[in-house]
Amino acid sequence: MKRIHDISKCDRPRERIVSRGAESLSDIELIAAIIGSGSRDRDVFAVARDIARQLSDNPESLTYEGLMEIHGIGDSKASQILACFELGRRYYRTNDAVKVSCPEDILPLVSDLTNQKQEHFVCITLNGANEVIANRTITVGLLNHSLVHPREVFADAISDRAASIICVHNHPSNTLDPSSQDIAVTRQLADAGNLLGIRLLDHLIVARAGFVSMKERGLL
């Protein structure tokens, strides 16, 4: 077993990043640079090789649970790897993820609600980067009445491992004023989210006349 300090300083992964750039390292060397060291009975490259193999066989296995199955990986190293990959994904994402920074960013996702003749209650789940994970209709009510319970709203959010949610419902009557029930439901969902660690970022009411943000109205 060859420990990182047994390797010539100029050949160590982190030192090579400084002298030659990260692009000059192999996948295994990059992983070794992230985790920094191995364990008592496994050197850093042996551990890095197992991580690279797991990624090659099944990229979806890059989870905390999957990493913890590798001999030589503990809480700290698993967290380091996940943090590096997530940070890279956020800044160099090539997918079409929708990032939400204001209520207007949500409107294209619920544009069909304004023409509905029944009240629809929608929950949009987001990750820690405020990117949309999923967009789901939770309930469909009568002409102007829809009941929703926190367990229905947060069930999928928990499965998504969401960091936060945004709720949206339409007013077929075309009025934008929040009803007393709208306000009560919003506060109930906010309280439930605080308990679950999944924050309710906003609750929008949409209609043909436009939209209202409960957060901007100071009701959340």
N, C-alpha and C positions, 0 to 999 in steps of 0.2 A: 504494500500500500504506500503510495507516494503522496505525502501531504503537500499542501500548497506552498509551504515555506521551504520544501525540499527542491522546488523547481526554481531554475534560474530566474532572477527577478525580471529580466527582459522578456521572458517567455510566459509570465503569469498573465492570465486573461485580462485583468483590470489594467495592468501596466501596458499591455499591448493595445488596449483601447486608447490609452493616452498617446502612445507613440505612433500607432498605425491607423487608428480609427476603428469603430465597432464593426464596420463592414468587412474588415479583414479576418474576423473570427468565424469559426464554424458554429453551427447551432449548439453543439455541446459546450464549446468554449464560452459562448454567450450566456448559456444557462449557468455555467460554473461561475462566471463573473457576477451574476445576480445573487446566487446563494452564498458565494464567498468561501465556504468551507464545507467539508464533509462531516462525517460522524467519527466516533472513536474507532470503529472497525471498517469504515468505508471512506475512501478518499473522495474529494469533491468531484472528480471526473467520473467516477463510478456512479455516483448519485445523479450527476447531470446526464449521463448516458441513459439511465433508466427513465428520466423525465422526458428526454428527447424521443426515446422509443415509444413511450406512452402517447406522446403528442402525435407521432407519426402513425401509430396504429389507430388511434381514436382521438382526434382533436377535442371532441366534446368531453373527454375525460379530464380536461383541465378544470377540475373542481377541487374544493378543499378536501372532500372525502377521497377523491381519486388520488390526489397528491399524497395524502397521509398514508396510503397503502404502500408507498415506496419506502423501502428500508433506508433510513438515513435522513428522512424528511420529518421535521417536527412542525409545531405550530408556527414558529418564526419563519422558517424557510418557505412553507406553504403560503403564508401570507405575503411574503416578499414576491414570490412568483406571480401570484394572482394580482397583486397590486401593479406590478410592472406590465403585465399583459393588458389589464383593464385600462391603464393610463395610455398605453400605446393605441389601443382600440379607439379610445375617445378622441385622440388627437389626429390619428391617421386612418379613421374609419373610411371604408370604401363602400359601405352599404347605404341604403336610402333611409336611414333612421331619421325620424322627425324629432328635432330638439325643441323643447318648449321653453321660451323665455318670457312670454307674455300671453294673455288670454287670446289674442288674435291668432296665435300659432295653432290653437286648437280648432278654430272655426272650420278650416278645410276638412277636418276629420268628421265633422258632424253637420255638413252642409245640407244633407238630406232631411234633417230633423225639422227644418222650418216649414216644410210643406205637409208634415204629418197631421192627420186629423185626430190622432190620439196622442196622449202624453207618453213619451219614451224617456226612460231614465238610463243614461249611459255612463259607464265607468271607464276611464282611460288610465292604464297603469304606466308608471314611468320608473326607469332605473335611477341610479345615483347621479347620472349625468343629465338627468331631466330629458332623456330620450324615451319616446313612446315604445312600450313593449307590446301592448295590445289595446284594442278598442272594442268594448263589448256592451251590448244592450242588456241591462239587468232586468228591467220590467217594462211592460207595455200596459198602460192604464186605459181608463175610459176617456170620455171626451176631454175632461180637464182635471183628471184626478188619477194619481199613480202613487201607490204605497211602496216603500222600499225599506228593507231592514238591513242594518249593518252587516249581518252575517252573509247576506246575498252579495253585498258590495265588496266585502273584503275576502271572500272565499277564494276567488281567482287571483286577487292581488297577493295573497299569501303564497299560492302556487307559483305565481310569476316571480316570487322573491322581489317584489316591487319595493322601491324606497319611498314612493309617494303615489298619490292618485289625484286625478281631477275628475269631478263629476259634472255632467251636463244633462239638463232636461229641457224639453220644449214646452211652450205655452201655446196650444192650438188656438186660444182666444186672441192671440197676438198682443197680449199685454206683457209688459216687461217687469212690472212691479212684483217683487217677491211676496208670496203669501205668507201668512203666519206659519203654515205647515212647511213651506220651503225653508224658512228660517230655522224651525225646530229640527227638521231632518238634517240640515247642514251642521248644526251644532252637535247633534247626536253622532253624526259620522265623524266629525272632528274629534270628539271625545274618544270614540272607539279607535280611531286611528292613532291617537296619542298612546293608548294602552297597548296597541299592537306594534308600535314603532313604524307605522306606515302613515306618513303625514298626508292629510287632505290639503292640497295646495290651493284649490279653488273649487267653486261650484258655480257653473255658468247657467243662466237661463237664456234660451235662444227663441226667437220668433221672427216673423217676416219683418218686423220693425227694427230688428237688430239684436243686440245681446246685452246682458248685464252680468257683471262679475260680482259675486257675493263678497269676495275679498276686497275689491276696490270700494264696495259700498260700506265696508267696515262691519260686515255681518259674519265674518269668519276670523 
